[in-house]
Amino acid sequence: MKKKGILLVAVILLGTCTLSGCDGSITHLTDTDRDLIEGDPPWRERLIKDKPTGVPVKTDVTRGLESPVFLGTNLPTIKEVNHKLRTTLNVTYASRNIWRGYDYYRGDHSMIAYGGDFDFWGTGFGASITGVRPVSSGYENWEMLIYHLYYYNSIWRDRRYQTDYRFGYRYYNHPDGPHRSTGACRCNRDIDFQEAYGRVSFPNVCPAGFVPWYEVAWTSPVESGRQPGCGHPWSAWRNWGGWFHTVGVNRDWTLPAGAWWESTADGRAVIRTSYEMAYVDGAGPTPAPRRNNADHDWAYGRWGASTDVVVSRAHSLLTFTPGVYYQSSWEDSVNTSDELWVTLGMKYEF
């Protein structure tokens, strides 16, 4: 593994931040507060009155986008009363298709992700469907439809140790599969796979606004058995399945008044930053078939920054979201190159 020193520094900083409480002068709102200020007018007026110095920003504006680019960031806020049926339509261009550290298309190809997310009346249950297409040719078999079901909630609300949690299931369907294996056998192998995950975050542990989180995910095949007369398993994921463990910390930075764009309900401009690192425990989802799983090791560290630019508030919310990300790749069996990519997204909420 490369750059173990970077990993050690990141762990020390994250641990120091969490244990010390990150005392700071910036007022930090909980996810509950954000839901309130973005909800119906009575809730918004009460929150502004009770917390005039609060910074009403949204930790996770990519809640509705379930593309491979944002798998490490989408966590809905906790439930609140008077919730409506929320629908979010998304389309995003990304100059790389980076999925859990892997360059999914290889060769640094870009992609388009599009889809919709449905949050069911604040019950905690939601669903989304996302399509992912390469921009260039040659990867048609790797186009995906991602079906996602999830549940989210919170415990110990409004306390220092409030814990927001979420668990869900994703099915990754490749409509143009199956993929033909290379070598002497050349069997058709199914490349669909599934994923179950759980995630926790701690929005109140650090008054300065740093939000640590942890996610564990298990990937596995959706086809079992072996092909008659071939010897190969039906699913390529029989060789690639395994665990992903990801830890990270997010932070929202509110710019001084006078910025040319607005990100929040009260007209503030906010830049969201994040850092995450992942331990890949033998899972190896790559376009080309592998004889063995990926190594069991820390795979990468990733930095990201993005913002919302409100385009329209007429009847619903239309938002433009640019972002930039850099990944330091540590494990060669996952990715041999560091990655730098940008995203350009549009989101329509109603």
Sequence and secondary structure as in RCSB ss.txt:
>XXXX:A:sequence
MKKKGILLVAVILLGTCTLSGCDGSITHLTDTDRDLIEGDPPWRERLIKDKPTGVPVKTDVTRGLESPVFLGTNL
PTIKEVNHKLRTTLNVTYASRNIWRGYDYYRGDHSMIAYGGDFDFWGTGFGASITGVRPVSSGYENWEMLIYHLY
YYNSIWRDRRYQTDYRFGYRYYNHPDGPHRSTGACRCNRDIDFQEAYGRVSFPNVCPAGFVPWYEVAWTSPVESG
RQPGCGHPWSAWRNWGGWFHTVGVNRDWTLPAGAWWESTADGRAVIRTSYEMAYVDGAGPTPAPRRNNADHDWAY
GRWGASTDVVVSRAHSLLTFTPGVYYQSSWEDSVNTSDELWVTLGMKYEF
>XXXX:A:secstr
   HHHHHHHHHHHHHHHHH    SS    HHHHHHHTS HHHHHHHHHH TT     S TTTT  SGGGTTT  
     TT   EEEEEEEEESS EETTEETTSTT  EEEEEEEEE TTSSEEEEEEEEEESSSS GGG EEEEEEE
EEEEESTTSTT EEEEEEEEEEE TT  EE  SSS  EEB  EEEEEEEEE TTS TTS EEEEEEEEEEES  S
B TTT SBSBTHHHH EEEEEEEEEEEEE  TT SS  STTS  EEEEEEEEEEEEB    SS  SS   EEEEE
EEEEEEE EEEE SSSEEEEEEEEEEEEE  TTT SS EEEEEEEEEEE 
